[in-house]
Amino acid sequence: MMKLLPDQRLPRTAGELLNRAGINTIYVGKTGYAAAQNYMILQVGMNS
């Protein structure tokens, strides 16, 4: 299963469409890492 962890650069409507298409999409802002450095966000994505 494909998973995406997009940040604020991807419109939320695009994330909703991806979810409907079967791609698990969770926004970084919903994980509590909205202000984190990219390497931290990458680790979150790799561990989930």
ChimeraX commands (.cxc) that place a marker at each C-alpha (Angstrom):
marker #1 position 0.00,0.00,0.00 radius 0.5
marker #1 position 1.29,3.43,-0.91 radius 0.5
marker #1 position 1.44,6.13,1.77 radius 0.5
marker #1 position 2.06,9.86,1.40 radius 0.5
marker #1 position 3.00,12.38,4.05 radius 0.5
marker #1 position 2.57,15.73,2.25 radius 0.5
marker #1 position 3.18,19.14,3.76 radius 0.5
marker #1 position 1.30,22.39,3.21 radius 0.5
marker #1 position 2.53,22.69,-0.38 radius 0.5
marker #1 position 0.00,20.08,-1.52 radius 0.5
marker #1 position -3.59,21.38,-1.42 radius 0.5
marker #1 position -5.82,19.52,1.02 radius 0.5
marker #1 position -8.27,18.81,-1.79 radius 0.5
marker #1 position -5.54,16.87,-3.60 radius 0.5
marker #1 position -4.95,14.82,-0.46 radius 0.5
marker #1 position -8.65,14.03,-0.23 radius 0.5
marker #1 position -8.67,12.85,-3.85 radius 0.5
marker #1 position -5.63,10.67,-3.22 radius 0.5
marker #1 position -7.33,9.11,-0.20 radius 0.5
marker #1 position -10.38,8.30,-2.32 radius 0.5
marker #1 position -8.07,6.66,-4.86 radius 0.5
marker #1 position -6.75,4.34,-2.15 radius 0.5
marker #1 position -3.51,6.15,-1.33 radius 0.5
marker #1 position -3.12,6.71,2.40 radius 0.5
marker #1 position -2.46,10.46,2.70 radius 0.5
marker #1 position -1.85,12.12,6.07 radius 0.5
marker #1 position -0.82,15.78,6.26 radius 0.5
marker #1 position 2.29,16.65,8.21 radius 0.5
marker #1 position 0.31,19.27,10.12 radius 0.5
marker #1 position -1.94,16.56,11.55 radius 0.5
marker #1 position 1.07,14.69,12.94 radius 0.5
marker #1 position 2.36,17.59,15.03 radius 0.5
marker #1 position 5.43,18.09,12.82 radius 0.5
marker #1 position 4.26,21.10,10.79 radius 0.5
marker #1 position 7.24,23.23,11.89 radius 0.5
marker #1 position 9.80,20.40,11.93 radius 0.5
marker #1 position 12.90,20.15,9.76 radius 0.5
marker #1 position 12.61,18.01,6.63 radius 0.5
marker #1 position 14.81,15.23,8.01 radius 0.5
marker #1 position 12.48,14.85,11.02 radius 0.5
marker #1 position 9.42,14.66,8.75 radius 0.5
marker #1 position 11.19,12.04,6.63 radius 0.5
marker #1 position 11.80,9.93,9.73 radius 0.5
marker #1 position 8.14,10.17,10.69 radius 0.5
marker #1 position 7.17,8.96,7.24 radius 0.5
marker #1 position 9.64,6.09,7.32 radius 0.5
marker #1 position 8.47,4.95,10.76 radius 0.5
marker #1 position 4.76,4.98,10.02 radius 0.5
marker link #1:1,2 radius 0.2
marker link #1:2,3 radius 0.2
marker link #1:3,4 radius 0.2
marker link #1:4,5 radius 0.2
marker link #1:5,6 radius 0.2
marker link #1:6,7 radius 0.2
marker link #1:7,8 radius 0.2
marker link #1:8,9 radius 0.2
marker link #1:9,10 radius 0.2
marker link #1:10,11 radius 0.2
marker link #1:11,12 radius 0.2
marker link #1:12,13 radius 0.2
marker link #1:13,14 radius 0.2
marker link #1:14,15 radius 0.2
marker link #1:15,16 radius 0.2
marker link #1:16,17 radius 0.2
marker link #1:17,18 radius 0.2
marker link #1:18,19 radius 0.2
marker link #1:19,20 radius 0.2
marker link #1:20,21 radius 0.2
marker link #1:21,22 radius 0.2
marker link #1:22,23 radius 0.2
marker link #1:23,24 radius 0.2
marker link #1:24,25 radius 0.2
marker link #1:25,26 radius 0.2
marker link #1:26,27 radius 0.2
marker link #1:27,28 radius 0.2
marker link #1:28,29 radius 0.2
marker link #1:29,30 radius 0.2
marker link #1:30,31 radius 0.2
marker link #1:31,32 radius 0.2
marker link #1:32,33 radius 0.2
marker link #1:33,34 radius 0.2
marker link #1:34,35 radius 0.2
marker link #1:35,36 radius 0.2
marker link #1:36,37 radius 0.2
marker link #1:37,38 radius 0.2
marker link #1:38,39 radius 0.2
marker link #1:39,40 radius 0.2
marker link #1:40,41 radius 0.2
marker link #1:41,42 radius 0.2
marker link #1:42,43 radius 0.2
marker link #1:43,44 radius 0.2
marker link #1:44,45 radius 0.2
marker link #1:45,46 radius 0.2
marker link #1:46,47 radius 0.2
marker link #1:47,48 radius 0.2
view
